[in-house]
Amino acid sequence: MRGELVLKTHLVAHTSEIPLARVSAHVRTKKRGKNLFAYFVVTPAVLFFMIFFYYPFFVNMYYMFTDYNYIAEIHFVGFSNILHFFHDPNIGISFSNTFLITLIGVPVALVLALLVAIAVFYMTLGKSLIRSAIFSTTLVSTIVAAIIFKLWFGQELGFIDNILASLHVARIPWLTQPSWALIGIVLVSVWGSLGYNMVIYLAGLSNVNRELVEAARIDGANALQRFLSIIIPQLRPTIIFLAITLVINSLKTYVQVAILTNGAPYGSTRTVLLYMFQEGFDLQHVGYAAVIAFALFLCTLIVTLIQLRVTRISAD
């Protein structure tokens, strides 16, 4: 009797192992299929970043320690390019102009886009038309916008100065005096980013809790108090995102300067990226241009980390 019970138990255990093995095999096959699909989806993105981002970055680091002009053979020169970087007077001017454009342009772009977005958000007539018209600034190429603004800012035949002359106001040297030229560069940058920033703000405004705004209005808060105490805190993620993207784009200012002034007069409006292109392509100092590119990368990284740290502290 005991032997039959043991035999039945063994048979039941043996028969129960068969479906469990099949289920585990099916699970492994399904998991393997998901992994293959994930690899298939991720591989193109990884290859893209390796080819167009990581490979040029490491090649740039290699060129930092070489003397190369696209024609002659590459010669290793050690830290001479880096030492030249710290003794180059043009570097200080280029970085100063770049940071000045960033310090002026980013706050102006953030505030102006926010005001325009609020005005468009609360419009009742022609809202879609006005929104599309403002967003169209994003569709215009930066090169085309810079050329149009150069025609406007011309001191002799410029549209703006002709209007000033008709009003018996002195013409403004927009592109020949360094301070006015930097203002013109900032204006082009702000105008070009206005449409995109407005759309991002509109998306953030649509997520604002209207019940809190209405409750504050009932409690007696005026429009400015509701804006500063309720709307702005809820727009903080949007403002942080736009601030980081605007800072990165401002530190990489090139097209506006190249078209409007090309660094003139006497390099007083030259930015870091323009100076890097001039050294790397015009003068064919590839090694030194690589040092400038790496310095700009470090500055962008440091500024971005500081922004994230400050915003995290303010959020806490």
Phi and psi in degrees as a GROMACS rama.xvg file:
@    title "Ramachandran Plot"
@    xaxis  label "Phi"
@    yaxis  label "Psi"
@TYPE xy
-64.3337  -36.8796  ARG-2
-65.0487  -39.812  GLY-3
-64.8663  -37.642  GLU-4
-65.346  -40.1608  LEU-5
-65.1856  -40.9633  VAL-6
-64.2449  -42.7781  LEU-7
-64.6457  -40.4422  LYS-8
-62.7597  -40.119  THR-9
-65.3683  -40  HIS-10
-67.4239  -40.3372  LEU-11
-64.481  -42.3994  VAL-12
-65.19  -38.0289  ALA-13
-67.5241  -41.7759  HIS-14
-70.7867  -29.4343  THR-15
-76.1565  -21.7874  SER-16
-73.3472  -25.4178  GLU-17
-66.6539  -52.0723  ILE-18
-65.8642  -33.7379  PRO-19
-62.2295  -40.4035  LEU-20
-65.4248  -38.7794  ALA-21
-67.145  -40.4989  ARG-22
-63.5059  -44.5681  VAL-23
-63.4262  -38.3832  SER-24
-65.6608  -39.0023  ALA-25
-64.9402  -40.4133  HIS-26
-64.343  -42.6414  VAL-27
-63.3865  -40.9852  ARG-28
-64.0009  -42.0865  THR-29
-65.6587  -40.8159  LYS-30
-65.5429  -39.8729  LYS-31
-64.2143  -37.4743  ARG-32
-65.2927  -39.8886  GLY-33
-64.6773  -40.2354  LYS-34
-63.9102  -41.6918  ASN-35
-64.2117  -38.9597  LEU-36
-65.3105  -41.2217  PHE-37
-63.4636  -43.9929  ALA-38
-62.5105  -38.1666  TYR-39
-65.538  -36.5597  PHE-40
-77.4365  -40.3719  VAL-41
-79.7272  -31.2617  VAL-42
-56.6119  -45.859  THR-43
-59.6176  -40.0257  PRO-44
-65.8645  -41.1512  ALA-45
-63.8975  -43.7191  VAL-46
-63.194  -39.0273  LEU-47
-61.2255  -47.8318  PHE-48
-67.9443  -36.0922  PHE-49
-65.7304  -40.0579  MET-50
-77.7293  -43.5727  ILE-51
-101.731  -7.22998  PHE-52
-125.346  -59.6555  PHE-53
-70.835  -43.9775  TYR-54
-61.735  -48.9606  TYR-55
-61.7713  -32.5035  PRO-56
-64.2994  -47.3928  PHE-57
-72.2377  -32.4312  PHE-58
-65.4538  -38.7595  VAL-59
-62.3874  -40.6793  ASN-60
-64.2164  -33.5721  MET-61
-68.8283  -41.3537  TYR-62
-66.2684  -21.7466  TYR-63
-58.9691  -27.8696  MET-64
-106.922  20.5086  PHE-65
-129.297  167.332  THR-66
-115.81  112.407  ASP-67
-146.207  138.464  TYR-68
-132.933  26.3058  ASN-69
75.7389  -14.1787  TYR-70
-116.162  -58.4764  ILE-71
-73.8073  169.51  ALA-72
-69.8971  154.882  GLU-73
-75.6604  130.712  ILE-74
-119.755  132.861  HIS-75
-78.3803  125.428  PHE-76
-120.435  7.38973  VAL-77
70.3281  -132.011  GLY-78
-97.9229  18.3058  PHE-79
-65.5917  -38.1047  SER-80
-65.5164  -39.4464  ASN-81
-67.5952  -41.2724  ILE-82
-64.5184  -38.5701  LEU-83
-64.0787  -33.6815  HIS-84
-59.9204  -42.5252  PHE-85
-77.3868  -10.9393  PHE-86
-112.712  6.67444  HIS-87
-87.6932  117.616  ASP-88
-67.9392  -24.5835  PRO-89
-70.1812  -23.7182  ASN-90
-64.6533  -44.3107  ILE-91
-61.2422  -41.5078  GLY-92
-65.5359  -42.618  ILE-93
-63.9261  -46.0217  SER-94
-68.4037  -36.9669  PHE-95
-62.336  -45.1609  SER-96
-63.5436  -40.7909  ASN-97
-63.5491  -46.8697  THR-98
-68.2424  -33.2772  PHE-99
-66.6819  -43.3752  LEU-100
-61.1473  -39.1724  ILE-101
-68.5118  -45.2101  THR-102
-65.7802  -32.3745  LEU-103
-87.7381  -45.5178  ILE-104
-71.7683  -39.45  GLY-105
-65.5596  -51.1282  VAL-106
-61.0251  -39.6802  PRO-107
-63.1897  -43.6762  VAL-108
-64.4984  -40.9637  ALA-109
-64.8783  -48.129  LEU-110
-69.2497  -45.0104  VAL-111
-62.9572  -45.0481  LEU-112
-64.372  -36.1624  ALA-113
-66.1736  -43.8568  LEU-114
-63.46  -42.6945  LEU-115
-65.2972  -41.1413  VAL-116
-63.5899  -41.385  ALA-117
-64.9385  -42.5985  ILE-118
-61.7101  -43.0965  ALA-119
-69.6008  -36.4856  VAL-120
-63.8482  -37.1365  PHE-121
-97.5619  9.78317  TYR-122
-72.6832  150.491  MET-123
-112.25  -32.466  THR-124
-114.435  133.73  LEU-125
67.7236  25.6172  GLY-126
-63.5526  -46.9773  LYS-127
-65.4472  -39.1226  SER-128
-65.7428  -47.0989  LEU-129
-64.4444  -41.5072  ILE-130
-63.0187  -42.1201  ARG-131
-67.2737  -38.5268  SER-132
-65.3252  -41.1145  ALA-133
-71.2141  -38.9461  ILE-134
-66.9394  -21.0709  PHE-135
-63.242  -19.2142  SER-136
-62.4373  -28.757  THR-137
-71.289  -28.2356  THR-138
-77.8311  -15.7354  LEU-139
-82.0008  130.399  VAL-140
-61.7494  145.923  SER-141
-61.7062  -35.8584  THR-142
-64.0732  -45.7146  ILE-143
-63.3614  -43.3111  VAL-144
-62.2477  -41.8148  ALA-145
-65.2736  -38.6223  ALA-146
-65.0304  -42.8465  ILE-147
-63.7115  -43.5576  ILE-148
-67.6476  -30.8151  PHE-149
-65.7866  -38.3569  LYS-150
-66.0052  -34.8604  LEU-151
-72.1531  -37.2349  TRP-152
-87.4613  -2.22758  PHE-153
-58.4209  137.442  GLY-154
-75.9783  -31.2785  GLN-155
-93.6608  -50.2125  GLU-156
-112.504  10.269  LEU-157
-69.9314  146.829  GLY-158
-64.0592  -43.2308  PHE-159
-67.785  -46.1882  ILE-160
-67.7004  -29.6962  ASP-161
-66.8866  -37.3007  ASN-162
-65.2511  -42.4171  ILE-163
-62.3432  -40.4617  LEU-164
-65.0318  -37.8604  ALA-165
-66.1804  -25.2521  SER-166
-92.136  8.10416  LEU-167
62.0889  37.9724  HIS-168
-110.043  142.636  VAL-169
-61.2816  140.78  ALA-170
-66.797  147.472  ARG-171
-102.557  129.43  ILE-172
-77.7721  73.7331  PRO-173
-58.4728  -42.909  TRP-174
-110.079  1.39283  LEU-175
-111.575  -20.4406  THR-176
-103.689  130.569  GLN-177
-55.0167  -45.681  PRO-178
-64.4521  -44.3505  SER-179
-68.4532  -35.0514  TRP-180
-64.7853  -40.2519  ALA-181
-65.0881  -36.5497  LEU-182
-63.9459  -40.9033  ILE-183
-62.6182  -39.9359  GLY-184
-63.7035  -41.8003  ILE-185
-63.7586  -40.9644  VAL-186
-61.2658  -42.6196  LEU-187
-63.4823  -42.8489  VAL-188
-64.3646  -44.5604  SER-189
-65.0666  -43.9887  VAL-190
-62.2841  -40.9111  TRP-191
-68.108  -28.0926  GLY-192
-97.9273  -2.2942  SER-193
-62.041  -46.8446  LEU-194
-63.3376  -45.3715  GLY-195
-64.4766  -45.4194  TYR-196
-62.9599  -38.3303  ASN-197
-62.1367  -43.7267  MET-198
-63.624  -40.7588  VAL-199
-64.4887  -41.3271  ILE-200
-64.0766  -39.7798  TYR-201
-61.7821  -38.5217  LEU-202
-64.3542  -39.5556  ALA-203
-68.6566  -38.5767  GLY-204
-65.5844  -32.594  LEU-205
-67.6143  -18.7822  SER-206
-97.117  1.64796  ASN-207
-69.9088  136.052  VAL-208
-70.2244  108.209  ASN-209
-70.8777  -25.8011  ARG-210
-65.4729  -38.3673  GLU-211
-66.4349  -39.7927  LEU-212
-63.339  -43.7141  VAL-213
-67.377  -37.7411  GLU-214
-64.5334  -40.4291  ALA-215
-64.5282  -37.873  ALA-216
-64.8719  -40.3186  ARG-217
-66.0278  -35.0677  ILE-218
-74.5022  -4.24947  ASP-219
104.461  5.90102  GLY-220
-73.8102  135.679  ALA-221
-79.7448  -179.383  ASN-222
-63.6819  -40.9208  ALA-223
-66.1228  -41.7713  LEU-224
-64.8588  -40.7179  GLN-225
-65.0307  -37.2606  ARG-226
-67.1245  -45.9916  PHE-227
-77.1834  -33.8983  LEU-228
-94.3371  -24.2832  SER-229
-118.783  -49.6954  ILE-230
-72.9482  -48.3352  ILE-231
-59.9363  -46.3608  ILE-232
-59.0644  -34.9895  PRO-233
-76.4421  -19.4313  GLN-234
-90.782  4.5592  LEU-235
-57.9872  -46.1795  ARG-236
-59.0564  -38.4194  PRO-237
-65.9901  -43.1305  THR-238
-64.6957  -40.2064  ILE-239
-63.5038  -44.8079  ILE-240
-61.3223  -46.9885  PHE-241
-66.9066  -37.4533  LEU-242
-63.0452  -43.3067  ALA-243
-65.8587  -45.3748  ILE-244
-66.2618  -38.5748  THR-245
-67.5703  -39.6441  LEU-246
-63.3933  -44.897  VAL-247
-62.4223  -44.2732  ILE-248
-66.9189  -35.8643  ASN-249
-68.722  -38.111  SER-250
-66.599  -19.9963  LEU-251
-103.193  24.6154  LYS-252
-62.0995  123.062  THR-253
-141.534  -54.2886  TYR-254
-61.7565  -44.6534  VAL-255
-59.8292  -43.6418  GLN-256
-70.1996  -42.4124  VAL-257
-62.3401  -36.7733  ALA-258
-82.2761  -44.8148  ILE-259
-74.0513  -49.1304  LEU-260
-128.782  -22.28  THR-261
55.472  32.8512  ASN-262
88.9704  -8.72017  GLY-263
-73.4386  163.03  ALA-264
-81.8278  132.386  PRO-265
56.3736  39.7943  TYR-266
73.1884  11.5695  GLY-267
-75.4768  -17.2015  SER-268
-112.993  15.4444  THR-269
-72.0653  133.821  ARG-270
-101.065  173.407  THR-271
-63.9825  -46.2578  VAL-272
-66.9146  -38.1991  LEU-273
-64.148  -42.1308  LEU-274
-63.8749  -37.7045  TYR-275
-63.2742  -43.5076  MET-276
-65.9615  -39.3751  PHE-277
-64.4983  -42.2532  GLN-278
-70.0221  -40.375  GLU-279
-79.2409  -35.8259  GLY-280
-109.846  -42.4681  PHE-281
-73.6052  -49.6562  ASP-282
-93.3142  -9.73582  LEU-283
60.1881  36.9797  GLN-284
-97.219  76.9975  HIS-285
-65.3296  -41.6327  VAL-286
-61.7427  -44.7528  GLY-287
-70.1111  -36.868  TYR-288
-63.0506  -34.2817  ALA-289
-65.0858  -37.1415  ALA-290
-64.7323  -42.4714  VAL-291
-63.423  -41.1391  ILE-292
-63.2185  -42.0054  ALA-293
-67.8056  -37.7092  PHE-294
-63.82  -40.4314  ALA-295
-65.3824  -38.3601  LEU-296
-61.5912  -43.9542  PHE-297
-64.1937  -41.3721  LEU-298
-63.4299  -43.9293  CYS-299
-62.6124  -42.0824  THR-300
-64.4217  -44.5386  LEU-301
-64.9005  -45.1517  ILE-302
-62.5955  -41.2812  VAL-303
-65.2972  -42.8811  THR-304
-63.745  -38.7334  LEU-305
-63.8275  -42.8811  ILE-306
-60.2682  -46.1116  GLN-307
-63.7612  -38.7981  LEU-308
-66.3956  -44.7916  ARG-309
-64.2926  -43.7453  VAL-310
-66.7018  -34.2424  THR-311
-67.8504  -39.8646  ARG-312
-66.741  -42.2548  ILE-313
-66.5201  -32.7433  SER-314
-70.0246  -35.2925  ALA-315
